């Protein structure tokens, strides 16, 4: 509905303004210091695989829908005690795409000492000057507002209902967020910020 759409988009805009983000984007943002050609998946020193063909098609369709203003049914809410979180407005099946993790692409070297709690690994080359991170501090989308979990706590891990997945698309590394189980309307989305760099194969991830 128009009312639901307005509620979703207004919550996104309000949250981004509140935390000082200057630009909404659904794509990775590069700069003169870190040009796009640095995101070369062939330089990866770990295991990053393409998505299965059908999943890749779904991902591309998802990105096209976003470009046309069709947003997922997710609302950002604020609690003065815990900060921002993201709530599902509809039931969502397991392995539903939530969003791509985007922001400014920077190097691991450049993020040394950063106070940001939203950094995400993009490319690991074994060299901090060429390994890449995604920093959504000033530019990004709803991914920044999903609640993280304490991956050292088994109790906290049980709250995770979203997983990150690093993958190769068109020769570049990307990171997407998928539901890891069925989600019921009204649930808060939680995920492990470090899960996308565990080096799991596509089959291993699908079985989790």
C-alpha positions in Angstrom: 0.0 0.0 0.0 1.0 3.6 -0.4 0.8 4.1 3.4 3.1 1.1 4.0 5.6 2.3 1.3 5.7 5.8 2.9 6.2 4.3 6.3 9.2 2.2 5.1 10.9 5.0 3.2 10.3 7.6 5.9 11.8 5.4 8.5 14.9 4.8 6.4 15.4 8.6 5.7 14.9 9.5 9.3 17.4 7.0 10.6 20.0 7.9 8.0 19.7 11.6 8.8 19.9 10.9 12.6 23.2 9.1 12.3 24.7 11.7 10.0 24.7 9.7 6.7 24.9 12.1 3.8 24.0 9.8 0.9 21.6 6.9 0.4 23.0 4.4 -2.1 22.4 0.8 -3.2 25.8 0.5 -4.8 29.4 0.3 -3.6 31.0 3.8 -3.7 34.6 4.1 -4.9 37.0 7.1 -4.8 40.2 8.3 -6.3 42.2 6.7 -3.5 40.3 3.4 -3.9 39.2 3.0 -7.5 36.8 0.3 -8.6 39.6 -1.7 -10.3 41.0 -2.5 -6.8 38.0 -4.7 -6.2 39.4 -7.6 -8.2 38.2 -10.9 -7.0 41.2 -12.7 -8.5 43.3 -11.1 -5.8 41.3 -12.8 -3.0 43.5 -14.9 -0.8 40.6 -16.8 0.7 37.6 -18.6 -0.7 34.9 -16.5 -2.4 32.7 -18.2 -4.9 30.0 -17.0 -7.4 26.4 -17.5 -6.4 24.5 -20.4 -8.0 23.0 -19.3 -11.3 19.4 -19.0 -10.2 20.4 -17.1 -7.0 22.5 -14.7 -9.1 19.4 -14.1 -11.3 17.3 -13.4 -8.3 20.0 -11.0 -6.9 20.1 -9.1 -10.2 16.3 -8.9 -10.2 16.3 -7.7 -6.7 18.8 -4.9 -7.6 16.7 -3.9 -10.6 13.6 -3.7 -8.4 15.4 -1.4 -6.0 16.4 0.9 -8.8 12.7 1.2 -9.6 11.7 2.0 -6.1 10.5 -1.4 -4.9 11.9 -1.7 -1.4 11.8 -4.8 0.9 9.2 -4.7 3.6 11.6 -3.6 6.3 11.2 -0.7 8.8 13.9 1.0 10.8 12.9 1.7 14.4 14.6 3.5 17.2 14.7 2.6 20.9 16.5 5.0 23.2 18.0 2.1 25.1 19.3 -0.1 22.3 19.5 2.3 19.4 18.3 1.4 15.9 17.0 -1.9 14.7 15.3 -3.2 11.6 11.9 -4.9 11.7 10.3 -7.2 9.2 6.8 -5.9 8.2 5.9 -9.2 6.5 6.7 -12.9 6.8 9.8 -13.7 4.9 10.9 -17.2 3.7 14.4 -18.6 4.4 17.1 -17.4 2.0 15.2 -14.2 1.1 17.5 -11.5 0.0 17.4 -8.6 2.5 19.9 -6.2 0.9 23.4 -5.8 -0.4 25.9 -4.4 2.1 27.1 -1.2 0.5 29.0 1.9 1.5 32.3 3.6 0.8 35.0 1.1 -0.2 38.2 1.7 1.7 41.3 -0.3 2.6 41.9 -2.2 5.8 45.0 0.0 6.3 42.8 3.2 6.2 40.3 1.8 8.7 43.0 1.1 11.3 41.8 2.8 14.5 38.3 3.5 13.1 35.6 3.8 15.7 32.9 2.6 13.2 31.0 -0.5 14.3 29.6 -1.2 10.9 32.7 -2.1 8.8 32.4 -5.1 6.6 35.1 -7.1 4.9 34.9 -7.0 1.1 38.2 -8.3 -0.3 41.1 -10.0 1.5 44.4 -9.9 -0.4 46.7 -10.6 2.5 47.9 -7.0 2.4 46.2 -4.3 4.4 47.0 -1.7 1.8 45.0 -3.5 -0.8 42.5 -5.5 1.3 39.1 -3.8 1.1 36.4 -2.9 3.6 32.9 -1.4 3.2 32.3 1.6 5.4 28.7 2.8 5.5 29.4 5.6 7.9 28.3 8.4 5.5 27.0 6.5 2.5 24.9 3.3 2.4 21.5 1.7 2.8 19.5 -0.2 5.4 22.2 -2.8 6.0 23.9 -0.5 8.5 20.8 -0.7 10.7 20.5 -4.4 11.2 21.3 -5.5 14.7 24.6 -7.3 15.2 25.1 -10.2 17.5 27.9 -11.2 19.9 29.4 -14.2 18.0 31.2 -15.3 21.1 27.9 -16.0 22.9 25.9 -19.0 22.0 22.8 -17.4 23.5 23.3 -14.3 21.2 23.9 -16.5 18.2 20.5 -18.0 18.6 19.0 -14.6 17.8 20.6 -14.5 14.4 18.1 -14.8 11.6 20.1 -13.2 8.8 23.5 -14.2 7.3 26.0 -12.3 5.3 27.5 -13.9 2.1 30.5 -12.7 0.3 30.4 -13.7 -3.4 31.9 -12.9 -6.8 29.8 -11.1 -9.4 31.2 -9.8 -12.7 34.8 -10.3 -11.4 34.2 -8.3 -8.2 33.6 -9.2 -4.6 30.2 -8.3 -3.2 28.4 -8.9 0.1 24.7 -9.7 0.4 22.4 -10.3 3.4 19.9 -13.2 3.3 17.5 -14.6 5.8 18.9 -17.7 7.5 15.4 -19.0 8.5 11.8 -18.1 8.1 11.1 -14.7 9.6 7.7 -13.7 11.0 6.3 -10.2 10.6 7.3 -8.1 13.6 10.7 -9.8 14.2 13.9 -7.8 14.5 16.6 -8.8 12.1 19.9 -9.9 13.7 23.1 -11.1 12.0 26.8 -11.8 12.6 28.9 -9.1 11.0 31.8 -11.6 10.8 29.9 -14.4 9.2 30.6 -13.3 5.6 34.3 -13.9 6.0 34.1 -17.4 7.4 35.2 -18.8 4.0 32.3 -21.2 3.8 31.4 -22.7 0.4 28.0 -22.0 -1.2 26.8 -25.5 -0.2 28.0 -25.1 3.4 26.2 -21.7 3.7 23.0 -23.1 2.2 23.0 -25.8 4.9 23.3 -23.4 7.8 
